[in-house]
Amino acid sequence: MCGISGIINSDSSKICDKNILEKVTHAVAHRGPDGYGFWTHNNIGFGHRRLSIIDLKAGNQPMQAFDNKLSITFNGEIYNYLDLKKELQKRGYAFKTNSDTEVILVGYKHWGKAIVNHLRGMFSFAIADMKNREVFIVRDHFGIKPLLYYRGTDFCMFGSEIQQFHKHPQFKKDINVSAMAEYLKYGYIPAPLTIFNNLHKLEPGNYLRLNFEGRILEKTEYYDVKFNPNNKVSYSEWVERVEEAINTSVNYHKIADVSYGSFLSGGIDSSLIASSLAEKGQKVAAFTMGFANKDFDEVPYAKQVAQMYNLNHHIDYVNMEGMQDIFPKLIQHYGEPFADSSAIPTYYITKKIREYLPVVLSGDGGDEAFGGYYSYQNFLKILNPNPPKEHYKNTLKRLLKYVGKTYASTPKNPDLKDWINLIAYNNDVQLQKLFKPEVYKEIDSNEDVFAKWYKKAKDQKLDTYSLASYMDYKTYIHSDILTKVDIAAMMNSLEVRTPLIDVEVVNLMAQIPAKHKISRNYDGSWQKKKILNSIASKRFGEGFIKRKKQGFTVPLQDWFGKNTVFGTEFNTIITDKKSYIFNYLNFEAVQELFLNKQQFNFSQLYLLFNLERWLKNN
């Protein structure tokens, strides 16, 4: 896991400035505290900060191969690199190192841009190809590793974090109000947007080809989740296949020349990952973050798993102490407004883990793959609002009433507005009230990321659950969940691996019929994450899975309530017309949202609090 950077001057005669390259690279020194390197070729320069995980001695970057005709800067891990290495050796290639970095270079030499179809892992990298005078830039299938690029008047630049771009003297910090609108909807800014104009996130499963003057020659999506349910396989067989796939994925994700452990939140997903690690017969370190507020605490469940699988269990608790100091750091590192409050405990637990080891496995991805979110059941309710027995009664009454007539009544087909109303902090109507009229006019509807992916999902004629899952894979999972974990963990120089967000696991998931992931019982209750629950029930007992889903949430009301430090600060923000948010937002609309109310949405509060803090620091 590392931090990468690159600069391409548009004028091929303008030599890449080494001082600028060093500044943009060292801005992410926390991502790679073990070493750094630079490579330049006329107007092109690559930078690298290294966190040593594989081939600790010989894996330094940027790395060159084939008489310096290829150069790479790479962030991530390729879990099947030993398999690929053997295949390439059979084809006559020799290797100088034991690193996965060299395998990518040799694979590119052999397969060209089709190398992306052979990689299993998390990655973002750039390869300079001297022969073809191209730079090949790639982001992994699901966006586990970040990759941003900026196209200025005279240069093109790429990097791992937004804060790097501020170090280039020609970077323009023009705020994209369309992106701000997306933030106020979802609490994050979905790729390819960022808060700045001309700065883009490369979407997951995409690559870019640039010429040596920085002009984009090609932008291609090389991977997409393809839902193709196979109804010939029984439920019990799917359970066996998924359990085997998880165990195999965990085994691949263990590859490292350093020690590793596991998150253990107490939820089903991280418990499955930790138990799969423990089944390999080793004393596994597991880490849990708890809260003093027991309504948000799953420590007892984590303890249960730790005892059953003889884990070396470490427990820590989040409190308010030090929060004032960490907020500015979080705002700096996320680089744009980001309102997933679980970034705070994620920062603290990854800080704790790094005291023990540099690599940890997480359970992220189980909800998106197997139907764990309440938004999925609520989306399905739109299609069928009544419990099955009530639905059948009503249907029978209507049929009897309309005997001999054409019965035209059909269930509602949920649309994009329904989905947004379920997941958004503010819908389009609310946004229009929040923004100043002159600002709202600047919002470009063509930059609506959700509309793009919803149309693609509808074109594929996906069932309702699969459509919602697809939307999360194309937006939420990488722009929120994975961004949250990557930035918070790398602030602490910790590598986080995600066995459930693995190309083989997801491809298998996409073959499983929706009814085996989430369904409604005859009494109206819901079964979510059915297959993972079946595996968890076998491993931890039936009682472990029969509880309300908690998720990694924080007690915002405790932190931002009246007479708290943050609550007082927020009250000052929304009552002062000089606050930075009111350069964009309607003062009266914000006051109406938060003042003179007995109750309000603390997540919306946190949304505006972060926006104000970010604007103040930029």
Protein Blocks (a to p, Z undefined) as FASTA:
>chain_A
ZZddddddfblklccdfklmmmmmmmmmmmmmnbccdddehjaccddddddfbhkllmcc
cddeehhlaccddedddfklmmmmmmmmmnopacfbfcfklmmmmmmmmnmmmlmmmpgc
ddddddddfklopacddddfkomagcdddddfkbccddfbfklmmmpmkbccddcfklmm
mmmmnopacdfbdfbehiacddehiacdddfkopafbdcdfbdcdddddfkbcfklmmmm
mmmmmmmmmmmmmgccbdcddddehpaklmmmmmmmmmnopacdddddddfblmlccklm
mmmmmmmnopacddddddfehklmmmmmmmmmnopacfbfklmmmmmmmmmmmmmomcdc
dfehjlmmnopafklmmmmmmmmmbafklmmmmmmmmmmmmgoiacfbdcddddfklmmm
mmpmbdfklmmmmpcfklmmmpcfklmmklmmmmmmmmnopafklmmmmmmmmmmmmmmm
mmmmmmmmmmnopacddfklcfklmmmmmmpcfklmbccdfkopacehklmmmmmmmmno
jklmmccdebjaddfklmmmghiaklmmmmmmmmmmkbmklmmbcfklmmmmmgopfbdc
fklmmmmmmmmmmmmmZZ
